[in-house]
């Protein structure tokens, strides 16, 4: 389990490195695209799909912070997770030259696309992970949706590293995404317990008709999706944080909080993180160690360090089991623009990194890039929420939900 905690941490660091360095077909509407989501290695969620005329099964990461949809193809220059898609064995595969659909083949953020007279190549970087290959068109079946999506532009990767899946399904804001190619402006998902692989109710839907319910906050649509955090509350205490730290400026591409379904951890400026840590330490000290009625005494573990690209950080960690030790920990609220309050239980705020150690699930963005100004809302904090994106009306809604109630929210 200790290895799992280290893997989660490294994955989030690499992920944040990618995000902070990149903050800069026919449109026929089909029926809803709906898929089950599967927790994978406690870092993200997989979408199951079938590709090509032979319906080869693939499992790809759902990613809300990038737009390119790609899978590993044969031949592949590195030892990657199989099975590999064989283009020559599919009668529906064709190389994309982008001559007829050049508006799709625009590189944004971390995606670089170069074309000649016969093909277009792509390269995308996710921190230390990457993928590169050629753009092509193929048919796909997604999740539990029965229809075949034909002529989808995707990346056929011949060289990838650091992605522990068959590929990535980018749902970001650019024209290259599957969502944009099919003309959809709405999608939603519900994420269950990321550490419980037996939980089978997490879902994703891309559709024209989406239920928007709960709290609503403005959505800033660029190549990624941003929301504005205005205040942080721990129990009855509101932290004295300047809200301008979190506000997105789309002119100079600074600030804002990226909604990222692929990063385990949440990232914030260290000045904010220190305020959160101080209040967490005070609350735990009072509730557990100074309260004579407490049945649990909690010991801080100050040995957990992490070395990021820009330095070493001593994480706030404790010895024990968070679901046992933090039953009396108060509700943490992230209040977004429009007074949209995201209420979080201890399992959203802390992360069990080994059998006997848990840590605060927030890291300083400065260990990724000293000049970074963005914040990242990771998937641990999105557990047990139904989150819906409306790109046309530029709004995001969220509501606490057990994902087993998914059918009650889908029209």
Secondary structure, 3 states (H helix, E strand, C coil): CHHHHHHHHHHHHHHHHHHHCCCCCCCCCCCCEEEEEEEECCCEEEEEEEECCCCEEEEEEEECCCCCEEEEECCCCCCCCCCCECHHHCCCCEECCCCCCCCCCCCCCCEEEEECCCCEEEEEEECCEEEEEEEEEEEEEECCCCCCEEEEEEEEEEEEECCCCCEEEECCCCCCCHHHHCCCCEEEEEECCCCCCCCCCCEEEECCCCCCCCEEEECEECCCEEECEEEEEECCEECCCCHHHCCCECCCCECCEEECCCCCCEEECHHHHHHHHHHHHHHHHHHHHCCCCCCCCCEEECCCEEEECCEEEECCEEECCHHHHCCCCCCEEEEECCCEEEEECHHHHEEEEECCEEEECEEEHHHCCCCCCCEEECCCCCECEEEEEECCCCEEEEEECCHHHHHHCCC
